[in-house]
Amino acid sequence: MSIISMLKSLKFKYYITIPLYMLTPVEQLVLNTIVFTLLYLLCTAVYMYFPGHAKLIAQRAYYYYAGDSTAIA
């Protein structure tokens, strides 16, 4: 499956899952703006905060495994 056909399939699923075909063009624009803004904010939050959170989880897992908090720093 090529990338173009995969993107077309995802677009089709998006339009069918969220009933955009029933909305006026202005309503579609507003809904798409809200959806893509929330998706952008989610991706930004994952990019900014996930590495620190993953490091914290790894430190806690090491502490629970080894019981030594001095080697973490």
Short mmCIF file of the C-alpha atoms (twelve columns), coordinates in Angstrom:
data_MODEL
# 
_entry.id   MODEL 
# 
loop_
_atom_site.group_PDB 
_atom_site.id 
_atom_site.type_symbol 
_atom_site.label_atom_id 
_atom_site.label_alt_id 
_atom_site.label_comp_id 
_atom_site.label_asym_id 
_atom_site.label_seq_id 
_atom_site.Cartn_x 
_atom_site.Cartn_y 
_atom_site.Cartn_z 
_atom_site.pdbx_PDB_model_num 
ATOM 1  C CA . MET A 1  0.000   0.000  0.000  1 
ATOM 2  C CA . SER A 2  1.478   3.318  -0.979 1 
ATOM 3  C CA . ILE A 3  1.564   6.350  1.254  1 
ATOM 4  C CA . ILE A 4  -0.900  8.241  -0.958 1 
ATOM 5  C CA . SER A 5  -3.501  5.494  -0.769 1 
ATOM 6  C CA . MET A 6  -2.976  5.188  2.975  1 
ATOM 7  C CA . LEU A 7  -3.542  8.934  3.427  1 
ATOM 8  C CA . LYS A 8  -6.663  8.764  1.254  1 
ATOM 9  C CA . SER A 9  -7.925  5.891  3.385  1 
ATOM 10 C CA . LEU A 10 -7.280  7.837  6.596  1 
ATOM 11 C CA . LYS A 11 -9.041  10.900 5.171  1 
ATOM 12 C CA . PHE A 12 -12.027 8.754  4.196  1 
ATOM 13 C CA . LYS A 13 -12.181 7.210  7.681  1 
ATOM 14 C CA . TYR A 14 -11.972 10.687 9.238  1 
ATOM 15 C CA . TYR A 15 -14.836 12.004 7.124  1 
ATOM 16 C CA . ILE A 16 -16.991 8.952  7.851  1 
ATOM 17 C CA . THR A 17 -16.237 8.676  11.575 1 
ATOM 18 C CA . ILE A 18 -16.910 12.355 12.226 1 
ATOM 19 C CA . PRO A 19 -19.995 13.175 10.154 1 
ATOM 20 C CA . LEU A 20 -18.453 16.111 8.300  1 
ATOM 21 C CA . TYR A 21 -20.583 15.451 5.226  1 
ATOM 22 C CA . MET A 22 -23.645 16.619 7.180  1 
ATOM 23 C CA . LEU A 23 -22.144 20.001 8.120  1 
ATOM 24 C CA . THR A 24 -21.947 23.219 6.175  1 
ATOM 25 C CA . PRO A 25 -18.486 24.297 4.944  1 
ATOM 26 C CA . VAL A 26 -18.147 26.876 7.731  1 
ATOM 27 C CA . GLU A 27 -19.043 24.298 10.380 1 
ATOM 28 C CA . GLN A 28 -16.553 21.863 8.833  1 
ATOM 29 C CA . LEU A 29 -13.850 24.508 9.014  1 
ATOM 30 C CA . VAL A 30 -14.584 25.255 12.672 1 
ATOM 31 C CA . LEU A 31 -14.668 21.570 13.622 1 
ATOM 32 C CA . ASN A 32 -11.486 20.772 11.705 1 
ATOM 33 C CA . THR A 33 -9.737  23.742 13.299 1 
ATOM 34 C CA . ILE A 34 -10.684 22.553 16.774 1 
ATOM 35 C CA . VAL A 35 -9.658  18.943 16.065 1 
ATOM 36 C CA . PHE A 36 -6.299  19.841 14.537 1 
ATOM 37 C CA . THR A 37 -5.538  22.412 17.234 1 
ATOM 38 C CA . LEU A 38 -6.153  19.823 19.948 1 
ATOM 39 C CA . LEU A 39 -4.043  17.288 18.049 1 
ATOM 40 C CA . TYR A 40 -1.239  19.843 17.748 1 
ATOM 41 C CA . LEU A 41 -1.393  20.626 21.466 1 
ATOM 42 C CA . LEU A 42 -1.304  16.922 22.327 1 
ATOM 43 C CA . CYS A 43 1.732   16.319 20.108 1 
ATOM 44 C CA . THR A 44 3.490   19.349 21.583 1 
ATOM 45 C CA . ALA A 45 2.822   18.171 25.128 1 
ATOM 46 C CA . VAL A 46 4.126   14.686 24.349 1 
ATOM 47 C CA . TYR A 47 7.239   16.125 22.710 1 
ATOM 48 C CA . MET A 48 7.990   18.505 25.571 1 
ATOM 49 C CA . TYR A 49 7.033   16.517 28.660 1 
ATOM 50 C CA . PHE A 50 7.382   12.840 27.759 1 
ATOM 51 C CA . PRO A 51 11.220  12.638 27.865 1 
ATOM 52 C CA . GLY A 52 11.340  14.001 31.415 1 
ATOM 53 C CA . HIS A 53 8.481   11.779 32.467 1 
ATOM 54 C CA . ALA A 54 10.123  8.707  30.945 1 
ATOM 55 C CA . LYS A 55 13.364  9.553  32.771 1 
ATOM 56 C CA . LEU A 56 11.495  9.869  36.063 1 
ATOM 57 C CA . ILE A 57 9.781   6.516  35.536 1 
ATOM 58 C CA . ALA A 58 13.112  4.872  34.694 1 
ATOM 59 C CA . GLN A 59 14.685  6.330  37.849 1 
ATOM 60 C CA . ARG A 60 11.853  5.056  39.999 1 
ATOM 61 C CA . ALA A 61 11.980  1.636  38.368 1 
ATOM 62 C CA . TYR A 62 15.715  1.448  39.028 1 
ATOM 63 C CA . TYR A 63 15.160  2.473  42.644 1 
ATOM 64 C CA . TYR A 64 12.515  -0.216 43.108 1 
ATOM 65 C CA . TYR A 65 14.772  -2.769 41.441 1 
ATOM 66 C CA . ALA A 66 18.117  -1.917 43.083 1 
ATOM 67 C CA . GLY A 67 17.043  0.014  46.167 1 
ATOM 68 C CA . ASP A 68 19.893  2.483  45.754 1 
ATOM 69 C CA . SER A 69 18.996  6.123  45.259 1 
ATOM 70 C CA . THR A 70 22.589  7.427  45.098 1 
ATOM 71 C CA . ALA A 71 23.313  5.868  41.689 1 
ATOM 72 C CA . ILE A 72 20.313  7.619  40.142 1 
ATOM 73 C CA . ALA A 73 21.715  11.142 40.315 1 
# 
